[in-house]
Amino acid sequence: MDNVLKEITPKSQDFSQWYVDVIRKADMVDYAPMKGFMVIKPYGYRIWEFIQQALDRRFRETGHENAYFPLLIPESLLLKEAQHIEGFSAEVAWVTQGGQETLAERLAVRPTSETIIGAMYSKWVQSYRDLPLLLNQWANVVRWEKATRPFLRTTEFLWQEGHTVHRTAEEAEQETRQQLAIYREIMEDWLAIPVIQGVKSAGERFAGAVETYTLEALMGDGRALQIATSHFLGQNFAKAFDIQFLDEDGQRKYAWTTSWGSSTRMIGGLIMVHGDDKGLRLPPKVAPLQVVIVPIARGQETARVLAAAGELAKRLAASYRVKLDDRPEHTPGYKFNDWEMRGVPLRIELGPRDLDKGQAVLVRRDTGEKIAVAQTEILTRVGQELDAIQRNLYQQAVEFREKSTRVIETYRQTEEYGYRGFFLADWCSKESCAEQLKAETGLTIRCIPLGSQPTSSHCVVCGQPPDKRVLLARAY
Amino acid sequence: MDNVLKEITPKSQDFSQWYVDVIRKADMVDYAPMKGFMVIKPYGYRIWEFIQQALDRRFRETGHENAYFPLLIPESLLLKEAQHIEGFSAEVAWVTQGGQETLAERLAVRPTSETIIGAMYSKWVQSYRDLPLLLNQWANVVRWEKATRPFLRTTEFLWQEGHTVHRTAEEAEQETRQQLAIYREIMEDWLAIPVIQGVKSAGERFAGAVETYTLEALMGDGRALQIATSHFLGQNFAKAFDIQFLDEDGQRKYAWTTSWGSSTRMIGGLIMVHGDDKGLRLPPKVAPLQVVIVPIARGQETARVLAAAGELAKRLAASYRVKLDDRPEHTPGYKFNDWEMRGVPLRIELGPRDLDKGQAVLVRRDTGEKIAVAQTEILTRVGQELDAIQRNLYQQAVEFREKSTRVIETYRQTEEYGYRGFFLADWCSKESCAEQLKAETGLTIRCIPLGSQPTSSHCVVCGQPPDKRVLLARAY
């Protein structure tokens, strides 16, 4: 435990180092012996499980079922959709030996599963009665990345990938948008991360998609994180994999497909949106521990305080995720720092004087506020404060984003803001302008926000008439 | 859906073909385009999720936490424990290329994770205060198998693997047995599969283990299935990976470790223990659907019956997993067969005459029994019948096992039973006898049942004095 208490780099001084310090010292992750791979420790994995549960429930409520497809995909299948393989070829890890034999055809460790799932769907979809086909998979994927960072970009990561088949383009597009709305709901209501919903420009689309919808969130250092995506694949994969159905009118038709995914990257976003110089700040809904009780007592008083703290922990445990920190080898001050580092939303301090007064002291991780509460009120008050913390973290993130979002006329303006934050601007849709923007400023077109329109008469790069409003940022 | 209704091979005629027919026609699984890989379809995957939930809850209640370790393991790590690599080397799939580069060291797709976890534990375990370390992982693993069969033996499968570290041998052995007891509880209480608890003979131990505990179940064709194992690893992995801790007495000591696992193989067991000539029979606790309602009506009566069936489905859905099968394109008879194939424990038939009498007819999948129940009693009665089905499936399996278990004096007796069933016998502990047994009869030593003692004066093979009571069977 002692490593937890070493100083972390202040967020304002070096955000990147702060991030790495926090995830290590909050005990979320460790580095594996192989470059680019991470080990997700229990404290990090528990957050993943809460996110999984929240998403899975909504997927199920909207008619999706879970299934499991193979990890390894034959190269010939991966090659079937031309744009798709072009997008992924540089990132694939290949199995070439099985046991003692060299394989006749090498197998890709799945970077994503459109191809193997497409191959199966072409068998399963025969009639309009088989549609819509609405499946989701929880799985690991591997992408051979050069520069990695725990949770944000790792060679292997955990995710869910939804893959659906529909009778009409309209239905598939509606599915794509519905899933985006579910992601938005979970990001905002569970992770307390405000997001911008939008459509990717052609240059930023998923390999093989007709339209990619995205959620973009602003991190604490003013960079953007693409936190979930939902793809309308048109008939591209249906044609590549021959997913056809006999329609009610007796005609054989190609189906329309979608895919949508979110990953352990969300945990990276959670850290970078809410963390501060003391470490993590976790929204109560996804916090492995919502309340930690720290007894404060010495000598003769110890037994009495520990007994009362144990009693309180038991009462709270019926409704909340609670831990009593009764480690005798550490001081209360050490414990405060330790649990602040781990982002536990609420701390309860309990000492002899509190007992005499029939109270306990709640300390909020988000604001530092100390609240003396009568023992009889604690159960209710804890619930109220957890709700308040959940809302406040979201509100703070919204305020930070609003403060960091600028409407600009020319991309040169981004320099004065150090290229940090969200920029709203108009764009002429030429990829050459997007490329120039990226080369000169490091900014990319994150998305065309849903429902947005150009408000000026000139592209932010070339000055020609624009046809899209776009969100610009440097991105993870 | 029409494939569901094609005939399946009778169980008594060809058990192996029956198994394959059932899993395909009950829509649990499909074959992937690559030999040895399966796709788990939603109906099969849902069963896996229920088993996962049941196990995970018990693991958590006994102090274990989930974590996630990398899929790919460097060859040098895999080589560290000599017996371990010897046991697995023929089964490993190797990644040799990442993106465009050929890897300097090839990476194993994990066949099991003792080695990568051992490498991490050697960093994490420093003091006796860090112990016990109790982690579990839900993951996919790959073993390059020659002969495969869905759920029972596939190149990739899903499982959980627990890995724990302890201060003393006693504590580690206790953990090993505790986890075996949890497996037994879930097998019996959830899957309704009776199991024999035992210890593996030296020749059948997990590669690198000091002692392997196992649960052995008897399948419908009289063959055994090893359905979960729990390994006491002694200090083998602690020494290979340098897992040492500073004990309270100031001495550095090697730790004691365990590992224990169960997989999608359990679903294979579920099918082979309970299935019959009509298809699956699922224990209610793990059935994706517990009740299916089939309205029986024609012409004018249709609207009235469908409305009542919908109403009933809504009432039941609050407490049970229910489906109303209102597909207009299929007859009631078709639907009966369809849901019997899928093993739904309880069917409710509802027709105009039932409505007139204020009743519905429950039909049990396990016994075929038809029970007319007053509408007002249905909610309660459904719960009672589901409980009864859960118990009855277990009881039937126990009876089948008892009937199929023989105490033998010499291994030649197994011929008269067609080498099928469980055989209890005494053994002298010589591997040469085990080898002769296997070569001549195909039987292997499944385990030394816990608490058993030899009851005769001669080894079942060589006739020399025995020192162990053993359970013999042909095994999957």
Interface residues (C-beta under 8 A of the other chain):
Chain A: M1 D30 A32 P33 M34 F37 M38 V39 I40 K41 P42 Y45 R46 W48 E49 E65 N66 A67 Y68 F69 P70 L71 L72 P74 L77 A90 E91 V92 A93 W94 V95 T96 Q97 G98 G99 Q100 R106 L107 V109 I116 A119 M120 K123 W124 R129 L135 A139 N140 V142 W144 T155 E156 L158 E329
Chain B: M1 D30 A32 P33 M34 F37 M38 V39 I40 K41 P42 Y45 R46 W48 E49 E65 N66 A67 Y68 F69 P70 L71 L72 I73 P74 L77 A90 E91 V92 A93 W94 V95 T96 Q97 G98 G99 Q100 R106 L107 V109 I116 A119 M120 K123 W124 R129 L135 A139 N140 V142 W144 T155 E156 L158 E329
